[in-house]
Amino acid sequence: QSFTTGGWEGTPLAPLLPVELQSPDRGAREPVALLLIVDTSASMGTTAPGPVLSKLDLAREAAFLAVDALGTGDVTGVVAYSDAPRWVSQLAPIESSAGLEGLESALSALTADGGTRILPALELGLPVLAASDEALRHAVLITDGQDTEPDEAAFVEAVRQARDAGVTLSTIAIGDDADTDLLRTMAAVGRGRSHAARDPQDLPRLTLEESRIVRGRSERRERLRPVASDVHPAIAGVDVTALPPLDGFLALRPRNSGDVVMETPGGDPLLATRHVGAGSVAASLS
């Protein structure tokens, strides 16, 4: 995840890299799957600072914006949870923008009541997401409180099993009462990001950001053999034709000031280098 949005982007390292942290313009990307796991416990019914909106109102808006930012053919679903989890919208492809009307209606029907039990929600949603066929499967857990039956080991194990099946998980803590330490741990195990929305009004923005990160990912899944783009000291003496095949790569734009050492048969960089000051920076994208 380092090269993609949410990783090194915006850090001091980004301008030193021999590649830009953006995918090249090209045809249709592979579909992605996004699962939102939304807390609807009683505390989510409390009013947020500012306009007269509850945290649940903001969560509804956040969920709809996140799904609306995806495209036709992408897969999305919403699990709501308090004392028990339930599917608000089953994981399914987005057929058209008109098809989002059903999701908006289902989100509008959510009410805030009960306690906060995260584990059953993870156990309901993550295995379904893990079983989907999309190249990129990502879940976002949203909560504003402490779990009524905390079991960090069980939470981490549920996330680890999903991660081992190819699912990533990010978390968003709303306000000051959420268990931010636990949420950070879960996001780290899930190879995602951990956000803290101290102001509940930030929730729609952070959730939309997660959706855009998923939509903008540049993974390409295809079996290929690397090609030496030119004679370069970095691979002097290496028989590139003898290297094993790869199962995928990150499609990123090479910088004009860098050297592409190895590339895909289609011309995307697999290994690139760039001189910076007295040294050099290399990027491996397989």
Salt bridges, closest charged atoms under 4 A:
GLU20 OE1 - ARG253 NH1 3.96
ASP25 OD1 - ARG253 NH2 3.46
GLU30 OE1 - ARG221 NE 3.75
ASP57 OD1 - ARG60 NH1 2.56
ASP74 OD2 - ARG29 NH2 2.68
ASP144 OD2 - LYS55 NZ 2.75
GLU149 OE1 - ARG117 NH2 3.39
GLU157 OE2 - ARG160 NH2 2.45
ASP164 OD2 - ARG160 NH1 2.49
ASP164 OD1 - ARG163 NH2 3.09
ASP176 OD1 - ARG198 NH1 3.52
ASP181 OD1 - ARG184 NH2 2.40
GLU209 OE1 - ARG205 NH1 3.94
GLU210 OE1 - HIS138 NE2 2.72
GLU210 OE2 - ARG193 NE 2.86
GLU210 OE2 - HIS195 NE2 2.73
GLU219 OE2 - ARG217 NH2 2.51
ASP247 OD1 - ARG223 NH1 2.45
ASP259 OD2 - HIS232 NE2 3.62
ASP268 OD1 - ARG26 NH2 2.78
